[in-house]
Amino acid sequence: MIEDYLIIRTSWLFGASGSNFVTTMLSLGQERDTIDVVDDQRGSPTFTRHLADGLLKLSATNETGTFNMTNSGDCTWYKFAREIFSLSGDDVEVRPISSESLGRPAKRPANSVLDCEESYRLLGYSLPPWQTGLNEFLSELASS
């Protein structure tokens, strides 16, 4: 049995590699004037660079176990989309809709906000607010 392990749970990731909600919204914003986004699911958007910094620091503590780590703060997908377009300067109308109206086969949790208190206690700080991560990521996209 393995006793030395470090498992990190996170959520709503966005960053330079792969597709994610931010790049999807920006792409849709180039194609559409109006986008419908669910407003009844809540989570903590997490910038992968901030997560990587936190993971490095947490791994240096030699702690073992399972921990949660996300950027601080939370929002709905709708609020996240509105902030993406606000910061990017794209003129896109974002309309709130219910998850039920999407008709997806898999039900999503209404609240996927993780309690990160234990990992933040070990680090001595919280990861920056998700809005900071979003702003940094959009700046990176604009300069690349």
Biotite code that builds the C-alpha atoms (Angstrom):
import biotite.structure as struc

atoms = struc.array([
    struc.Atom([0.000, 0.000, 0.000], chain_id="A", res_id=1, res_name="MET", atom_name="CA", element="C"),
    struc.Atom([1.289, 3.425, -0.959], chain_id="A", res_id=2, res_name="ILE", atom_name="CA", element="C"),
    struc.Atom([1.221, 5.847, 1.951], chain_id="A", res_id=3, res_name="GLU", atom_name="CA", element="C"),
    struc.Atom([3.158, 8.755, 0.462], chain_id="A", res_id=4, res_name="ASP", atom_name="CA", element="C"),
    struc.Atom([0.945, 10.464, -2.066], chain_id="A", res_id=5, res_name="TYR", atom_name="CA", element="C"),
    struc.Atom([-0.174, 13.946, -2.998], chain_id="A", res_id=6, res_name="LEU", atom_name="CA", element="C"),
    struc.Atom([-3.467, 14.276, -4.835], chain_id="A", res_id=7, res_name="ILE", atom_name="CA", element="C"),
    struc.Atom([-4.663, 17.703, -5.917], chain_id="A", res_id=8, res_name="ILE", atom_name="CA", element="C"),
    struc.Atom([-8.261, 18.375, -6.903], chain_id="A", res_id=9, res_name="ARG", atom_name="CA", element="C"),
    struc.Atom([-8.916, 21.477, -9.003], chain_id="A", res_id=10, res_name="THR", atom_name="CA", element="C"),
    struc.Atom([-11.586, 22.840, -11.331], chain_id="A", res_id=11, res_name="SER", atom_name="CA", element="C"),
    struc.Atom([-12.469, 25.002, -14.324], chain_id="A", res_id=12, res_name="TRP", atom_name="CA", element="C"),
    struc.Atom([-8.923, 25.112, -15.732], chain_id="A", res_id=13, res_name="LEU", atom_name="CA", element="C"),
    struc.Atom([-7.791, 27.568, -18.383], chain_id="A", res_id=14, res_name="PHE", atom_name="CA", element="C"),
    struc.Atom([-4.310, 28.207, -19.741], chain_id="A", res_id=15, res_name="GLY", atom_name="CA", element="C"),
    struc.Atom([-2.004, 28.205, -22.720], chain_id="A", res_id=16, res_name="ALA", atom_name="CA", element="C"),
    struc.Atom([-2.329, 24.552, -23.709], chain_id="A", res_id=17, res_name="SER", atom_name="CA", element="C"),
    struc.Atom([-5.420, 22.922, -25.130], chain_id="A", res_id=18, res_name="GLY", atom_name="CA", element="C"),
    struc.Atom([-8.917, 24.199, -25.480], chain_id="A", res_id=19, res_name="SER", atom_name="CA", element="C"),
    struc.Atom([-10.749, 25.674, -22.515], chain_id="A", res_id=20, res_name="ASN", atom_name="CA", element="C"),
    struc.Atom([-13.752, 27.849, -21.708], chain_id="A", res_id=21, res_name="PHE", atom_name="CA", element="C"),
    struc.Atom([-11.865, 31.121, -22.252], chain_id="A", res_id=22, res_name="VAL", atom_name="CA", element="C"),
    struc.Atom([-10.566, 30.250, -25.710], chain_id="A", res_id=23, res_name="THR", atom_name="CA", element="C"),
    struc.Atom([-13.925, 28.728, -26.647], chain_id="A", res_id=24, res_name="THR", atom_name="CA", element="C"),
    struc.Atom([-15.765, 31.921, -25.657], chain_id="A", res_id=25, res_name="MET", atom_name="CA", element="C"),
    struc.Atom([-13.287, 34.108, -27.538], chain_id="A", res_id=26, res_name="LEU", atom_name="CA", element="C"),
    struc.Atom([-13.674, 31.933, -30.631], chain_id="A", res_id=27, res_name="SER", atom_name="CA", element="C"),
    struc.Atom([-17.472, 32.004, -30.413], chain_id="A", res_id=28, res_name="LEU", atom_name="CA", element="C"),
    struc.Atom([-17.315, 35.764, -29.901], chain_id="A", res_id=29, res_name="GLY", atom_name="CA", element="C"),
    struc.Atom([-15.622, 36.089, -33.300], chain_id="A", res_id=30, res_name="GLN", atom_name="CA", element="C"),
    struc.Atom([-18.495, 34.170, -34.908], chain_id="A", res_id=31, res_name="GLU", atom_name="CA", element="C"),
    struc.Atom([-21.555, 35.443, -33.015], chain_id="A", res_id=32, res_name="ARG", atom_name="CA", element="C"),
    struc.Atom([-22.984, 38.646, -31.593], chain_id="A", res_id=33, res_name="ASP", atom_name="CA", element="C"),
    struc.Atom([-24.887, 36.787, -28.854], chain_id="A", res_id=34, res_name="THR", atom_name="CA", element="C"),
    struc.Atom([-23.895, 33.766, -26.760], chain_id="A", res_id=35, res_name="ILE", atom_name="CA", element="C"),
    struc.Atom([-26.080, 31.856, -24.297], chain_id="A", res_id=36, res_name="ASP", atom_name="CA", element="C"),
    struc.Atom([-24.215, 30.661, -21.186], chain_id="A", res_id=37, res_name="VAL", atom_name="CA", element="C"),
    struc.Atom([-25.490, 28.747, -18.169], chain_id="A", res_id=38, res_name="VAL", atom_name="CA", element="C"),
    struc.Atom([-25.995, 30.815, -15.036], chain_id="A", res_id=39, res_name="ASP", atom_name="CA", element="C"),
    struc.Atom([-26.883, 28.065, -12.564], chain_id="A", res_id=40, res_name="ASP", atom_name="CA", element="C"),
    struc.Atom([-23.512, 26.311, -12.226], chain_id="A", res_id=41, res_name="GLN", atom_name="CA", element="C"),
    struc.Atom([-20.931, 27.797, -9.865], chain_id="A", res_id=42, res_name="ARG", atom_name="CA", element="C"),
    struc.Atom([-17.206, 27.090, -9.676], chain_id="A", res_id=43, res_name="GLY", atom_name="CA", element="C"),
    struc.Atom([-13.740, 28.603, -9.348], chain_id="A", res_id=44, res_name="SER", atom_name="CA", element="C"),
    struc.Atom([-11.985, 29.338, -12.650], chain_id="A", res_id=45, res_name="PRO", atom_name="CA", element="C"),
    struc.Atom([-8.314, 28.399, -12.267], chain_id="A", res_id=46, res_name="THR", atom_name="CA", element="C"),
    struc.Atom([-5.399, 29.678, -14.339], chain_id="A", res_id=47, res_name="PHE", atom_name="CA", element="C"),
    struc.Atom([-2.991, 26.800, -14.946], chain_id="A", res_id=48, res_name="THR", atom_name="CA", element="C"),
    struc.Atom([0.106, 28.944, -14.320], chain_id="A", res_id=49, res_name="ARG", atom_name="CA", element="C"),
    struc.Atom([-1.190, 29.954, -10.887], chain_id="A", res_id=50, res_name="HIS", atom_name="CA", element="C"),
    struc.Atom([-2.039, 26.318, -10.184], chain_id="A", res_id=51, res_name="LEU", atom_name="CA", element="C"),
    struc.Atom([1.457, 25.198, -11.237], chain_id="A", res_id=52, res_name="ALA", atom_name="CA", element="C"),
    struc.Atom([3.044, 27.743, -8.876], chain_id="A", res_id=53, res_name="ASP", atom_name="CA", element="C"),
    struc.Atom([0.860, 26.524, -6.024], chain_id="A", res_id=54, res_name="GLY", atom_name="CA", element="C"),
    struc.Atom([1.595, 22.867, -6.804], chain_id="A", res_id=55, res_name="LEU", atom_name="CA", element="C"),
    struc.Atom([5.345, 23.467, -6.724], chain_id="A", res_id=56, res_name="LEU", atom_name="CA", element="C"),
    struc.Atom([5.097, 25.178, -3.363], chain_id="A", res_id=57, res_name="LYS", atom_name="CA", element="C"),
    struc.Atom([2.761, 22.554, -1.950], chain_id="A", res_id=58, res_name="LEU", atom_name="CA", element="C"),
    struc.Atom([5.017, 19.715, -3.093], chain_id="A", res_id=59, res_name="SER", atom_name="CA", element="C"),
    struc.Atom([7.937, 21.379, -1.276], chain_id="A", res_id=60, res_name="ALA", atom_name="CA", element="C"),
    struc.Atom([6.066, 21.036, 2.035], chain_id="A", res_id=61, res_name="THR", atom_name="CA", element="C"),
    struc.Atom([6.412, 17.220, 1.869], chain_id="A", res_id=62, res_name="ASN", atom_name="CA", element="C"),
    struc.Atom([2.783, 16.926, 2.965], chain_id="A", res_id=63, res_name="GLU", atom_name="CA", element="C"),
    struc.Atom([0.835, 13.912, 1.813], chain_id="A", res_id=64, res_name="THR", atom_name="CA", element="C"),
    struc.Atom([-2.854, 13.446, 1.246], chain_id="A", res_id=65, res_name="GLY", atom_name="CA", element="C"),
    struc.Atom([-5.566, 14.946, -0.893], chain_id="A", res_id=66, res_name="THR", atom_name="CA", element="C"),
    struc.Atom([-5.907, 18.705, -1.224], chain_id="A", res_id=67, res_name="PHE", atom_name="CA", element="C"),
    struc.Atom([-8.048, 21.144, -3.207], chain_id="A", res_id=68, res_name="ASN", atom_name="CA", element="C"),
    struc.Atom([-6.437, 24.032, -5.078], chain_id="A", res_id=69, res_name="MET", atom_name="CA", element="C"),
    struc.Atom([-8.108, 26.673, -7.239], chain_id="A", res_id=70, res_name="THR", atom_name="CA", element="C"),
    struc.Atom([-7.834, 30.377, -7.803], chain_id="A", res_id=71, res_name="ASN", atom_name="CA", element="C"),
    struc.Atom([-9.721, 32.213, -5.079], chain_id="A", res_id=72, res_name="SER", atom_name="CA", element="C"),
    struc.Atom([-13.271, 33.397, -5.579], chain_id="A", res_id=73, res_name="GLY", atom_name="CA", element="C"),
    struc.Atom([-16.075, 31.834, -7.547], chain_id="A", res_id=74, res_name="ASP", atom_name="CA", element="C"),
    struc.Atom([-18.644, 32.660, -10.196], chain_id="A", res_id=75, res_name="CYS", atom_name="CA", element="C"),
    struc.Atom([-21.108, 31.118, -12.621], chain_id="A", res_id=76, res_name="THR", atom_name="CA", element="C"),
    struc.Atom([-20.178, 30.243, -16.194], chain_id="A", res_id=77, res_name="TRP", atom_name="CA", element="C"),
    struc.Atom([-22.310, 33.224, -17.259], chain_id="A", res_id=78, res_name="TYR", atom_name="CA", element="C"),
    struc.Atom([-20.387, 35.653, -15.034], chain_id="A", res_id=79, res_name="LYS", atom_name="CA", element="C"),
    struc.Atom([-17.104, 34.127, -16.222], chain_id="A", res_id=80, res_name="PHE", atom_name="CA", element="C"),
    struc.Atom([-18.109, 34.653, -19.868], chain_id="A", res_id=81, res_name="ALA", atom_name="CA", element="C"),
    struc.Atom([-19.160, 38.250, -19.205], chain_id="A", res_id=82, res_name="ARG", atom_name="CA", element="C"),
    struc.Atom([-15.778, 38.952, -17.583], chain_id="A", res_id=83, res_name="GLU", atom_name="CA", element="C"),
    struc.Atom([-13.936, 37.350, -20.518], chain_id="A", res_id=84, res_name="ILE", atom_name="CA", element="C"),
    struc.Atom([-15.661, 39.662, -22.999], chain_id="A", res_id=85, res_name="PHE", atom_name="CA", element="C"),
    struc.Atom([-15.371, 42.685, -20.735], chain_id="A", res_id=86, res_name="SER", atom_name="CA", element="C"),
    struc.Atom([-11.597, 42.258, -20.378], chain_id="A", res_id=87, res_name="LEU", atom_name="CA", element="C"),
    struc.Atom([-11.036, 41.286, -24.020], chain_id="A", res_id=88, res_name="SER", atom_name="CA", element="C"),
    struc.Atom([-12.994, 44.288, -25.277], chain_id="A", res_id=89, res_name="GLY", atom_name="CA", element="C"),
    struc.Atom([-15.140, 42.114, -27.540], chain_id="A", res_id=90, res_name="ASP", atom_name="CA", element="C"),
    struc.Atom([-18.670, 43.432, -28.039], chain_id="A", res_id=91, res_name="ASP", atom_name="CA", element="C"),
    struc.Atom([-20.648, 40.245, -27.418], chain_id="A", res_id=92, res_name="VAL", atom_name="CA", element="C"),
    struc.Atom([-23.992, 39.961, -25.665], chain_id="A", res_id=93, res_name="GLU", atom_name="CA", element="C"),
    struc.Atom([-23.956, 37.138, -23.110], chain_id="A", res_id=94, res_name="VAL", atom_name="CA", element="C"),
    struc.Atom([-27.387, 35.848, -22.132], chain_id="A", res_id=95, res_name="ARG", atom_name="CA", element="C"),
    struc.Atom([-27.976, 33.730, -19.009], chain_id="A", res_id=96, res_name="PRO", atom_name="CA", element="C"),
    struc.Atom([-29.712, 30.389, -19.484], chain_id="A", res_id=97, res_name="ILE", atom_name="CA", element="C"),
    struc.Atom([-30.436, 27.359, -17.312], chain_id="A", res_id=98, res_name="SER", atom_name="CA", element="C"),
    struc.Atom([-28.508, 24.095, -17.526], chain_id="A", res_id=99, res_name="SER", atom_name="CA", element="C"),
    struc.Atom([-31.783, 22.334, -18.158], chain_id="A", res_id=100, res_name="GLU", atom_name="CA", element="C"),
    struc.Atom([-32.341, 24.315, -21.357], chain_id="A", res_id=101, res_name="SER", atom_name="CA", element="C"),
    struc.Atom([-29.139, 22.839, -22.829], chain_id="A", res_id=102, res_name="LEU", atom_name="CA", element="C"),
    struc.Atom([-30.568, 19.329, -22.762], chain_id="A", res_id=103, res_name="GLY", atom_name="CA", element="C"),
    struc.Atom([-27.210, 17.700, -22.025], chain_id="A", res_id=104, res_name="ARG", atom_name="CA", element="C"),
    struc.Atom([-27.297, 13.975, -21.168], chain_id="A", res_id=105, res_name="PRO", atom_name="CA", element="C"),
    struc.Atom([-24.993, 14.321, -18.137], chain_id="A", res_id=106, res_name="ALA", atom_name="CA", element="C"),
    struc.Atom([-26.214, 16.478, -15.278], chain_id="A", res_id=107, res_name="LYS", atom_name="CA", element="C"),
    struc.Atom([-23.615, 18.930, -13.951], chain_id="A", res_id=108, res_name="ARG", atom_name="CA", element="C"),
    struc.Atom([-23.364, 19.975, -10.308], chain_id="A", res_id=109, res_name="PRO", atom_name="CA", element="C"),
    struc.Atom([-24.871, 23.348, -9.442], chain_id="A", res_id=110, res_name="ALA", atom_name="CA", element="C"),
    struc.Atom([-21.966, 24.082, -7.096], chain_id="A", res_id=111, res_name="ASN", atom_name="CA", element="C"),
    struc.Atom([-18.481, 22.730, -7.798], chain_id="A", res_id=112, res_name="SER", atom_name="CA", element="C"),
    struc.Atom([-16.623, 25.260, -5.637], chain_id="A", res_id=113, res_name="VAL", atom_name="CA", element="C"),
    struc.Atom([-13.887, 23.424, -3.725], chain_id="A", res_id=114, res_name="LEU", atom_name="CA", element="C"),
    struc.Atom([-12.886, 24.184, -0.138], chain_id="A", res_id=115, res_name="ASP", atom_name="CA", element="C"),
    struc.Atom([-9.186, 25.051, -0.463], chain_id="A", res_id=116, res_name="CYS", atom_name="CA", element="C"),
    struc.Atom([-8.619, 26.098, 3.149], chain_id="A", res_id=117, res_name="GLU", atom_name="CA", element="C"),
    struc.Atom([-6.227, 23.237, 3.996], chain_id="A", res_id=118, res_name="GLU", atom_name="CA", element="C"),
    struc.Atom([-3.899, 23.745, 1.030], chain_id="A", res_id=119, res_name="SER", atom_name="CA", element="C"),
    struc.Atom([-3.906, 27.502, 1.591], chain_id="A", res_id=120, res_name="TYR", atom_name="CA", element="C"),
    struc.Atom([-3.082, 26.975, 5.270], chain_id="A", res_id=121, res_name="ARG", atom_name="CA", element="C"),
    struc.Atom([-0.056, 24.881, 4.280], chain_id="A", res_id=122, res_name="LEU", atom_name="CA", element="C"),
    struc.Atom([1.084, 27.463, 1.718], chain_id="A", res_id=123, res_name="LEU", atom_name="CA", element="C"),
    struc.Atom([0.431, 30.468, 3.925], chain_id="A", res_id=124, res_name="GLY", atom_name="CA", element="C"),
    struc.Atom([-1.518, 32.205, 1.159], chain_id="A", res_id=125, res_name="TYR", atom_name="CA", element="C"),
    struc.Atom([-4.340, 31.736, -1.338], chain_id="A", res_id=126, res_name="SER", atom_name="CA", element="C"),
    struc.Atom([-3.936, 31.580, -5.078], chain_id="A", res_id=127, res_name="LEU", atom_name="CA", element="C"),
    struc.Atom([-4.845, 34.930, -6.677], chain_id="A", res_id=128, res_name="PRO", atom_name="CA", element="C"),
    struc.Atom([-8.466, 35.713, -7.544], chain_id="A", res_id=129, res_name="PRO", atom_name="CA", element="C"),
    struc.Atom([-9.706, 34.080, -10.737], chain_id="A", res_id=130, res_name="TRP", atom_name="CA", element="C"),
    struc.Atom([-10.125, 37.541, -12.290], chain_id="A", res_id=131, res_name="GLN", atom_name="CA", element="C"),
    struc.Atom([-6.359, 38.128, -11.914], chain_id="A", res_id=132, res_name="THR", atom_name="CA", element="C"),
    struc.Atom([-5.651, 34.827, -13.644], chain_id="A", res_id=133, res_name="GLY", atom_name="CA", element="C"),
    struc.Atom([-8.063, 35.660, -16.443], chain_id="A", res_id=134, res_name="LEU", atom_name="CA", element="C"),
    struc.Atom([-6.498, 39.077, -16.960], chain_id="A", res_id=135, res_name="ASN", atom_name="CA", element="C"),
    struc.Atom([-2.994, 37.562, -17.078], chain_id="A", res_id=136, res_name="GLU", atom_name="CA", element="C"),
    struc.Atom([-4.093, 34.852, -19.501], chain_id="A", res_id=137, res_name="PHE", atom_name="CA", element="C"),
    struc.Atom([-5.808, 37.326, -21.830], chain_id="A", res_id=138, res_name="LEU", atom_name="CA", element="C"),
    struc.Atom([-2.666, 39.493, -21.787], chain_id="A", res_id=139, res_name="SER", atom_name="CA", element="C"),
    struc.Atom([-0.595, 36.438, -22.735], chain_id="A", res_id=140, res_name="GLU", atom_name="CA", element="C"),
    struc.Atom([-2.982, 35.617, -25.592], chain_id="A", res_id=141, res_name="LEU", atom_name="CA", element="C"),
    struc.Atom([-2.851, 39.200, -26.872], chain_id="A", res_id=142, res_name="ALA", atom_name="CA", element="C"),
    struc.Atom([0.956, 39.242, -26.904], chain_id="A", res_id=143, res_name="SER", atom_name="CA", element="C"),
    struc.Atom([1.347, 35.873, -28.661], chain_id="A", res_id=144, res_name="SER", atom_name="CA", element="C"),
])
